[in-house]
Amino acid sequence: MSIKTKLSLAITLVLFSVIILYHLFSEYSMVNGIKDLMKDSMEHTSIQAAEFIKDYEETSKQNNADSADPVFLLDLLQTVNPYIKEITVFQKNNLMVVYGTYTYSDANNDPANVQAMDSGEFALRNFNRDGEKLLRSYYASDQLGDYVISMVYDRSSITTLVDMKQDYTLLYTGIFLLVMMVVLYWFVGFMIRPLKDILWKVNEVSSVRFHKPIQIKRKDEFGLLALKINAMSQNLSIYMDKLRKAFEENRRMKEHLESFINHSNDAIHLMDLDGKVIQVNRAFEQLFGYEESEVLGMRYPTVPESHRMENRQMIGLLLAGKNLPAQETMRVTRTGEMIPVSVTVSPIRDSDGSIRAFASICRDMRSRNRMEELLRRSEKLTTVGQLAAGVAHEIRNPLTTLRGFLQLQLQSKSLNLSHVTLMLSELDRINLIVGEFLILAKPQATKFVTKDVRDVLQDVLLFLDSEAHLHNIVFRTVITEEQCLISCEENQLKQVFINLLKNAIEAMPGGGPIHISIQKKGGSIAISITDEGVGIPEEMISKIGDPFFTGKETGTGLGIMVSQRIINSHQGTLDIQSQVNVGTSVKLTLPALNVGESLAKQEA
């Protein structure tokens, strides 16, 4: 079907719909108008009959012999109006027929309708009698007094009149519609005639022939369209030349990229959104032992079952628009060997930014891990050497003292109690150094339980309260009312608080306040202990935590080191900030447990 026919039918359909609606509205208005006109005519006829009867009644009372017989007048009304079948005048109270005839009776409804009439009221009722469709009117007025005038009309005659009007309207509408279809078909053909030239030009462009333009003969919208198509054809000719050049450049770039991928030492493979491999390089084949032909179409062939969830999470983050750094994980070869790799997964997007595939780059980490292990062992040996040297140095001093006093005792061959007291003090120092060194070096058996860190700190504050009073120290606490549950080894955590609070007390020999705060921040708990003591020089802060480094005369330098190790084992952080003659602030951060995690740990 041509566009001319389609457009003509479309316009005709719209016009037809409008005409039908107009016809329905006109028909509805016409039928209602005829009904209203007939009702007004019936009411007027009833009023005339009422006036005849009123005049007759009044002249009869005056014994006027010249008054017209009402029966004659009612017959005259029937003659004038051919639709009237019968006129009946009822006595309202007893339903007796006063004037006229009562052959078209409706015994079921007439008594109730007559008695329900009020003065000045006019009513119409439909009824059928022996298959004949009839209308009965009722009229009552002050002129009639106790009378009700009823007229029977032929309803089928009125319906015939309405049908005839409808037929004429439908005929005129059909003729008008037919004429409009012919006119529209001709008009549409005239309007779309330039489309043939435009269609010819489009066919030329689709066949990659751009040089012959459309001959423009009109200045309307079709002429403008033809002008734009000529311009589009010229632009397409220019763009096609550019596309040919771009295609050649893309082909060369693709060859360069494929050469780079294939000669890369890292294993590279591309996979679609379902995880199916669509391309691999030679390094992938060498690392995982797969041939390209057998690995294509496989879903995550190098991801072991134990790491499938981790891989799905990575893909989910990439689909959500996140950029992922390189991640060290495990991959499995064709022979089932597990190898450590560094994996970088990147999305491959199309021109509109939608992710179409993923590129995975795997770097074999076995050689690097071996080197790191050698470095770790070397660092451990260095650390052990430093600790051994520190322990030897720290213990040699009290041992020298002990040796000197023992030599004096031997030479004098007498026991000096003051010397014994000093020797016991040096032995206690040796015992303290060895004890803290063992805590640092020997792994402790720990059992983590769920505790409220507020309760743990309160126990420590009660323990140190007497010592604080002895040194004129006041603990000022700001503790949140929120529950602060953590998973911890209570005794170790208490040891940390004791070390930090004792350091704060010793930093204020003249007394003063120690500010203690516990706050819950998101998924972590922040604990701060701040004194107003002598402070720590800036050049010493970076060395705090080194073994046997201390700014106190009687310290060993192992307290902060042990505390840091305990906090690290609790997955937390310890940060020290200080200013000379202002004070020192130690901030701890520990991961918080929610109620569900707490219940799960208790059940476990």
C-alpha positions in Angstrom: 0.0 0.0 0.0 1.5 3.4 -1.0 2.0 6.2 1.4 -0.6 8.2 -0.6 -3.2 5.6 0.1 -2.2 5.2 3.8 -2.2 9.0 4.4 -5.6 9.3 2.7 -7.0 6.5 4.8 -5.6 8.0 7.9 -7.0 11.4 7.3 -10.3 9.9 6.2 -10.4 7.8 9.4 -9.8 10.8 11.5 -12.5 12.8 9.6 -14.8 9.8 9.8 -14.4 9.6 13.5 -15.1 13.3 13.9 -18.2 13.1 11.7 -19.5 10.0 13.5 -19.0 11.9 16.8 -20.8 14.9 15.4 -23.5 12.7 14.0 -24.0 11.0 17.3 -24.1 14.3 19.1 -26.5 15.8 16.5 -28.7 12.7 16.6 -28.8 12.8 20.4 -29.7 16.5 20.3 -32.3 16.0 17.6 -34.0 13.1 19.4 -34.1 15.0 22.7 -35.3 18.1 20.8 -38.1 16.2 19.2 -39.1 14.6 22.5 -39.1 18.0 24.2 -41.1 19.5 21.4 -43.6 16.7 21.5 -43.9 17.0 25.3 -44.5 20.7 25.1 -47.1 20.1 22.4 -48.8 17.5 24.5 -48.8 19.8 27.6 -50.2 22.7 25.5 -53.0 20.4 24.2 -53.8 19.3 27.8 -54.0 23.0 28.8 -56.4 23.7 25.9 -58.6 20.8 26.9 -58.6 22.1 30.5 -59.7 25.6 29.3 -62.6 24.0 27.3 -63.8 22.1 30.3 -63.5 25.1 32.6 -65.5 27.3 30.2 -68.2 24.6 29.8 -68.4 24.1 33.6 -68.8 27.9 34.2 -71.5 28.4 31.5 -73.4 25.4 32.6 -73.7 26.9 36.1 -75.2 30.0 34.4 -77.6 27.9 32.4 -76.3 29.2 29.2 -77.6 27.0 26.4 -75.1 28.3 23.9 -72.0 26.7 25.6 -70.1 24.1 23.5 -70.3 20.5 24.4 -66.9 19.4 25.8 -67.2 16.0 24.1 -67.3 17.9 20.7 -64.3 20.0 21.7 -62.3 16.9 22.8 -63.1 15.2 19.5 -62.0 18.4 17.7 -58.6 18.2 19.5 -58.2 14.6 18.4 -59.0 15.6 14.8 -56.4 18.4 14.9 -53.7 16.2 16.4 -53.6 12.9 14.6 -51.2 11.4 17.2 -54.0 11.5 19.9 -55.7 8.2 20.3 -58.0 9.0 23.2 -58.9 11.8 25.7 -60.2 11.0 29.2 -61.2 13.3 32.0 -61.0 11.5 35.4 -62.5 12.4 38.7 -59.4 12.3 40.9 -61.0 11.0 44.1 -63.0 8.1 42.7 -61.4 7.7 39.2 -64.8 8.1 37.5 -64.6 9.1 33.8 -66.3 12.5 33.6 -65.7 13.3 29.9 -64.3 11.5 27.0 -63.7 7.8 26.6 -61.6 5.2 28.4 -60.9 2.4 26.0 -57.1 2.4 26.4 -57.0 1.4 30.0 -54.0 0.6 32.1 -55.6 -0.8 35.2 -52.3 -1.5 37.0 -50.9 2.0 36.7 -53.7 4.6 35.9 -55.3 4.8 39.4 -52.0 5.4 41.1 -50.8 7.9 38.5 -54.1 9.9 38.6 -54.2 10.2 42.3 -50.5 11.2 42.4 -51.1 14.2 40.3 -50.8 17.7 41.9 -52.1 20.9 40.7 -50.2 22.4 37.7 -48.3 19.1 37.2 -47.8 17.4 33.8 -46.5 13.8 33.4 -45.9 11.3 30.7 -45.9 7.5 31.0 -45.1 4.7 28.5 -47.3 1.6 28.3 -48.1 -1.2 25.9 -51.6 -2.5 25.1 -52.0 -5.6 22.9 -48.5 -5.0 21.4 -49.2 -1.4 20.6 -46.7 1.2 21.9 -48.5 4.1 23.6 -47.9 7.2 25.6 -50.3 8.4 28.3 -50.2 12.0 29.6 -51.7 13.3 32.9 -52.5 17.0 33.6 -54.0 18.6 36.7 -54.5 22.3 37.4 -56.4 24.8 39.6 -58.8 25.4 36.6 -59.9 21.7 36.6 -60.4 21.5 40.3 -60.8 17.8 41.1 -60.4 16.7 37.4 -57.3 15.1 35.8 -57.0 15.2 32.0 -55.4 12.1 30.4 -54.5 11.7 26.8 -53.2 8.6 25.0 -50.7 9.1 22.1 -49.5 6.8 19.4 -45.8 6.3 20.4 -44.9 4.4 17.2 -45.8 7.4 15.0 -43.4 9.6 17.0 -40.7 6.9 16.7 -41.3 6.7 13.0 -40.8 10.5 12.7 -37.5 10.3 14.7 -36.2 7.3 12.5 -37.0 9.2 9.4 -35.0 12.2 10.6 -32.1 9.8 11.5 -32.1 8.2 8.1 -31.9 11.6 6.3 -29.0 12.6 8.6 -27.1 9.4 7.9 -27.6 9.7 4.2 -26.3 13.3 4.1 -23.3 12.2 6.3 -22.4 9.3 4.0 -22.5 11.5 0.9 -20.4 14.1 2.5 -17.9 11.5 3.6 -17.6 9.9 0.2 -17.0 13.3 -1.4 -14.4 14.2 1.2 -12.5 10.8 0.6 -12.2 11.6 -3.2 -11.1 15.2 -2.5 -8.6 14.0 0.2 -7.1 11.4 -2.0 -6.5 13.9 -4.8 -5.2 16.5 -2.3 -2.8 14.1 -0.6 -1.5 12.9 -4.0 -0.8 16.5 -4.9 1.0 17.2 -1.6 3.3 14.2 -1.5 4.3 14.3 -5.2 7.8 15.7 -4.2 8.3 12.6 -2.0 9.0 10.5 -5.1 12.1 12.6 -5.9 13.1 12.4 -2.3 12.7 8.6 -2.3 14.8 8.4 -5.4 17.6 10.4 -3.7 17.4 8.2 -0.6 17.8 5.1 -2.8 20.8 6.7 -4.5 22.4 7.5 -1.1 21.7 3.9 0.2 23.6 2.7 -2.9 26.6 5.0 -2.0 25.9 7.3 -4.9 26.0 10.9 -3.6 26.8 13.1 -6.6 23.4 13.6 -8.4 21.2 16.1 -6.4 17.5 16.5 -6.3 16.0 19.1 -8.6 14.2 21.5 -6.2 11.0 23.0 -7.7 9.1 24.0 -4.6 9.7 26.3 -1.6 7.5 24.6 0.9 8.5 22.1 3.6 9.0 19.4 1.0 11.3 21.7 -0.9 13.2 22.4 2.3 13.4 18.7 3.0 14.8 18.1 -0.5 17.4 20.8 0.1 18.4 19.2 3.4 18.7 15.8 1.8 21.0 17.2 -0.8 23.1 18.7 2.0 23.0 15.4 3.9 24.2 13.5 0.8 27.1 15.9 0.3 28.1 15.6 4.0 27.8 11.8 3.8 30.1 11.8 0.9 32.7 13.7 3.0 32.1 11.5 6.0 32.5 8.3 4.0 36.0 9.4 2.9 36.8 10.2 6.6 35.4 6.8 7.7 37.6 5.0 5.2 40.7 6.7 6.6 39.5 6.1 10.2 38.9 2.4 9.3 42.5 2.1 8.1 43.8 3.8 11.2 41.7 1.6 13.5 42.9 -1.5 11.6 46.5 -0.5 12.1 45.8 0.3 15.8 44.1 -3.0 16.3 47.2 -4.8 14.9 49.4 -2.8 17.2 47.3 -3.6 20.3 47.1 -7.3 19.4 50.9 -7.3 19.0 51.3 -5.6 22.4 48.9 -8.1 24.1 50.4 -11.1 22.5 54.0 -10.0 23.4 53.1 -9.0 27.0 54.7 -11.0 29.8 51.5 -10.8 31.8 48.6 -13.2 31.2 45.7 -11.3 29.6 42.3 -12.6 28.7 39.0 -10.9 27.8 35.6 -12.2 29.0 32.1 -11.2 28.4 29.5 -10.1 31.0 28.7 -13.8 31.8 32.4 -14.6 32.4 33.0 -16.5 29.2 36.5 -16.2 27.8 36.5 -14.5 24.3 40.3 -13.9 23.8 43.6 -14.8 25.4 47.2 -14.0 24.8 50.3 -16.2 24.6 51.4 -15.4 28.1 48.0 -16.7 29.4 48.5 -20.0 27.5 52.0 -20.4 29.0 51.0 -19.5 32.6 47.8 -21.5 32.9 48.5 -24.3 30.4 45.4 -23.8 28.2 45.3 -23.6 24.4 43.3 -20.7 23.1 40.9 -23.0 21.1 39.9 -25.0 24.2 39.6 -22.1 26.7 37.3 -19.9 24.5 33.7 -20.0 25.8 34.7 -21.4 29.3 33.4 -19.4 32.4 36.1 -18.3 34.8 38.4 -21.2 33.9 41.3 -20.0 36.1 39.2 -19.0 39.2 39.2 -21.8 41.9 36.0 -22.6 43.6 37.2 -21.1 46.9 37.6 -17.7 45.2 34.4 -17.6 43.1 32.6 -15.3 45.6 35.6 -13.0 45.7 35.5 -12.8 41.9 31.7 -12.1 41.8 32.2 -9.3 44.2 34.9 -7.8 42.0 32.7 -8.0 38.9 29.8 -6.5 40.9 31.9 -3.5 42.0 33.0 -2.9 38.4 29.4 -3.0 37.1 28.6 -0.4 39.8 31.2 1.9 38.4 34.0 1.3 40.9 37.7 1.3 39.9 39.6 -1.6 41.5 43.3 -1.6 42.2 45.5 -4.7 41.6 44.6 -7.5 44.0 46.7 -10.4 45.1 44.8 -13.7 45.0 45.1 -17.3 43.9 44.4 -18.8 40.5 44.4 -22.4 39.3 46.1 -23.8 36.2 44.8 -26.4 33.9 46.6 -29.1 35.9 45.1 -27.9 39.1 48.2 -26.1 40.5 47.3 -23.1 42.7 49.6 -20.1 41.9 49.6 -16.7 43.6 48.9 -13.8 41.1 48.3 -10.1 41.1 45.0 -9.5 39.2 43.8 -6.3 37.6 40.3 -6.4 36.1 39.2 -3.5 34.0 35.8 -2.9 32.2 35.7 -2.5 28.4 33.0 0.1 27.5 31.3 0.9 24.2 30.8 4.4 22.8 27.8 5.2 25.1 29.7 4.1 28.3 28.0 0.7 28.7 30.2 -2.1 29.9 30.4 -4.8 27.2 33.3 -7.0 28.5 36.1 -7.2 31.0 39.9 -7.4 30.6 41.8 -9.4 33.2 45.6 -9.1 33.6 47.3 -11.7 35.8 50.9 -11.3 36.9 52.7 -14.4 38.3 53.8 -13.5 41.8 55.8 -16.6 42.7 59.2 -15.1 42.0 58.3 -11.8 43.8 56.9 -13.7 46.8 60.1 -15.7 47.0 62.1 -12.5 47.0 59.8 -10.9 49.6 60.1 -14.0 51.8 63.9 -13.7 51.7 63.7 -10.0 52.5 61.3 -10.8 55.5 63.7 -13.4 56.8 66.6 -10.9 56.5 64.5 -8.2 58.3 63.6 -10.7 61.0 67.3 -11.6 61.5 68.2 -7.9 61.6 65.4 -7.3 64.2 66.5 -10.2 66.3 70.0 -8.9 66.2 68.9 -5.5 67.3 66.7 -6.9 70.1 69.6 -9.2 71.2 72.0 -6.2 71.2 69.4 -4.1 73.1 68.8 -6.8 75.7 72.5 -7.4 76.1 73.1 -3.7 76.6 70.2 -3.2 79.0 71.1 -6.3 81.1 74.9 -5.6 81.1 74.6 -2.4 83.1 72.8 -4.0 86.1 75.0 -7.0 85.8 78.1 -4.8 86.0 76.6 -3.2 89.2 75.9 -6.6 90.7 79.5 -7.8 89.9 81.0 -4.7 91.4 79.1 -5.0 94.7 79.7 -8.7 94.9 83.5 -8.1 94.5 83.3 -5.5 97.3 81.4 -8.0 99.5 84.1 -10.6 98.6 87.0 -8.3 99.4 85.5 -7.0 102.6 84.2 -10.4 103.6 81.2 -8.7 105.2 77.5 -8.2 104.3 76.5 -4.6 103.5 72.7 -4.3 103.6 72.7 -1.1 101.5 74.6 -3.0 98.9 72.1 -5.9 99.1 69.2 -3.5 98.6 70.9 -2.0 95.5 71.6 -5.5 94.1 68.0 -6.6 94.6 66.9 -3.4 92.8 69.2 -4.2 89.8 67.9 -7.8 89.8 64.3 -6.5 89.7 65.3 -4.4 86.7 66.8 -7.4 84.9 63.6 -9.4 85.7 61.4 -6.5 84.3 63.4 -6.3 81.1 63.3 -10.1 80.6 59.6 -10.3 81.4 58.6 -7.6 78.9 61.0 -9.0 76.3 59.2 -12.4 76.7 55.8 -10.8 76.3 57.0 -9.2 73.1 58.8 -12.3 71.7 56.7 -15.2 72.9 53.3 -15.7 71.2 50.6 -15.5 73.9 47.5 -17.8 73.9 44.6 -15.5 73.5 40.9 -16.0 73.6 38.8 -13.2 72.3 35.4 -12.5 73.9 32.8 -9.8 73.5 33.2 -7.0 76.0 32.0 -3.4 76.4 35.2 -1.4 76.2 33.7 1.1 78.7 33.6 -1.6 81.4 37.2 -2.6 80.7 38.4 1.0 81.0 36.4 1.6 84.2 38.0 -1.5 85.8 41.4 0.0 85.0 40.5 3.4 86.3 39.3 1.8 89.6 42.6 -0.1 89.8 44.7 3.0 89.3 42.5 5.4 91.3 44.6 5.1 94.5 47.9 5.7 92.6 46.3 8.7 90.9 45.3 10.2 94.2 48.9 9.6 95.5 50.2 11.8 92.6 47.4 14.4 92.7 46.0 13.1 89.4 42.3 13.6 88.5 40.6 11.4 85.8 38.1 13.4 83.8 36.0 11.1 81.6 33.7 11.8 78.7 32.1 8.4 77.9 29.3 7.9 75.4 26.0 6.3 76.6 26.0 4.1 73.5 26.9 0.4 73.8 30.6 -0.1 72.8 31.0 -3.8 72.2 34.3 -5.1 70.8 35.9 -8.5 70.4 39.0 -8.5 72.6 41.3 -10.4 75.0 40.4 -8.5 78.2 43.6 -8.8 80.1 45.7 -7.7 77.2 43.5 -4.7 76.6 43.7 -3.8 80.3 47.5 -4.0 80.0 47.4 -1.4 77.2 45.2 1.0 79.3 47.5 0.5 82.3 50.6 1.3 80.3 49.1 4.4 78.7 47.6 5.7 82.0 50.9 5.1 83.9 52.8 7.0 81.2 50.3 9.9 81.5 50.7 9.9 85.4 54.5 9.8 85.2 54.4 12.7 82.6 52.8 15.0 85.3 55.0 14.8 88.4 53.2 17.8 89.8 49.7 16.3 89.3 46.9 17.5 87.1 44.0 16.2 85.0 44.0 13.3 82.6 41.2 13.6 80.0 39.7 10.2 78.9 37.1 9.9 76.1 35.2 7.0 74.6 33.1 7.7 71.5 31.4 5.5 69.0 32.0 6.6 65.4 30.2 4.5 62.8 31.7 1.1 62.7 34.6 1.9 65.1 35.2 3.0 68.7 37.6 5.9 69.4 39.4 6.1 72.7 41.6 9.0 73.7 43.9 9.5 76.7 45.3 13.0 77.0 47.6 14.4 79.7 48.8 17.9 80.4 52.4 16.9 81.2 55.9 17.6 79.9 55.2 16.3 76.5 57.5 14.6 74.0 59.9 16.3 71.6 58.9 16.1 68.0 62.1 14.3 67.0 61.4 11.5 69.5 57.8 10.8 68.5 58.9 8.8 65.4 61.1 6.6 67.5 58.5 5.7 70.1 57.8 2.0 69.9 61.3 1.0 69.0 62.7 -1.6 71.4 64.5 -0.1 74.5 63.9 3.5 73.3 62.6 5.5 76.2 62.7 9.1 77.5 62.3 8.0 81.2 65.2 7.2 83.4 63.7 3.9 84.7 61.8 2.8 81.6 62.6 -0.1 79.3 61.1 1.2 76.1 59.1 -2.0 75.7 55.7 -0.8 77.1 54.5 1.1 74.0 56.0 -1.6 71.7 53.9 -4.3 73.6 50.8 -2.0 73.5 51.2 -1.5 69.8 51.4 -5.2 69.2 48.3 -5.9 71.3 46.3 -3.2 69.5 47.4 -4.5 66.1 46.2 -8.0 67.1 42.8 -6.5 67.9 42.7 -5.0 64.3 43.0 -1.5 65.7 45.3 1.5 65.5 47.4 3.5 68.0 48.4 7.1 67.3 50.5 9.4 69.5 50.5 13.2 69.3 52.5 15.4 71.6 53.8 18.9 72.3 56.5 19.9 74.7 55.1 21.5 77.9 51.6 21.1 76.5 50.8 17.4 76.8 50.5 14.1 75.0 47.4 12.6 73.4 47.1 8.9 72.6 44.3 7.9 70.3 43.1 4.3 70.0 40.7 3.0 67.4 39.1 -0.4 67.7 36.5 -2.1 65.4 33.0 -2.2 66.9 30.7 -5.1 67.0 27.0 -4.8 66.3 24.4 -6.7 68.3 24.1 -9.5 65.6 27.8 -10.1 65.5 27.9 -10.1 69.3 25.3 -12.7 69.6 27.0 -14.8 66.9 30.3 -14.7 68.8 28.7 -15.6 72.0 26.9 -18.6 70.4 30.2 -19.7 68.8 
